[in-house]
Amino acid sequence: MKIATWNVNGLRARLDFVLHWLRARQPDIVGLQELKLTDADFPAEAFREAGYHAEWYGQKSWNGVAILSREPATLVRRGLPGEEALGSRLITATVGGLSFTTVYCPNGKSTDHDDFPRKLAWFESLHRLLEAEHDSGQSVVLCGDFNIVPAPIDTWDETAMAGRIFHTDAERARLQRLLGWGFTDLFRHHLPDAKLFSWWDYRAGAFHRNHGLRIDLLLGTATVATRVRHAEVDRDYRKKQDGLTASDHAPVIVELD
């Protein structure tokens, strides 16, 4: 089974690019983030023609998450309780023997911005939801754009970025709390020493200079982690394909036995 996460940075603008990737990579379950379109505008028919069922939670111009799957999924939840003001950022479904959640976590903007404590509070709400509605002894996947760099190996320059947004002790502590609940970072579990990134700024040639961050994560409980046989950042799809413009994020893929 091949599972993946991808911040597409606008599905309306990126639909043909996403369909191109689906044909090339043939994933079984995908979490998409930053759709930037309403529920009514979600291109369900295009995905159906490509062989994928979809569950989605949209929002005009901002946020939005979806789950694509080869087999039908059962929708469990749309939205994070208590955090509705921060928009459409979480969707959960059961599919392929997994409880599969994808999230688009708040950015926080900067450590001195009002959005930063809201970001930390959002992660606390996510942890409460896990404790209330999920069982770490079962097969659970939580994936998405976490907007947190887990460790120094996951940033192009920890010395320069330490203490700045995505790199703070407070953010990393929230991620560690999720891991402590029972999750494993599946990419890092498989590739403990790989310095690979999933996001590069569009500006200043960041991708070509490899000035990136690993902020797109696939987390799985122990029963999922034991099944991992391959993990990768799909860098080819951070590049143009057949004249189609890429997102500033690359897909992250994990293959399970």
Order of alpha helices (4+ residues) and beta strands (2+ residues): beta-alpha-beta-alpha-beta-beta-beta-beta-beta-alpha-beta-alpha-alpha-beta-alpha-beta-alpha-beta-beta-alpha-beta-beta
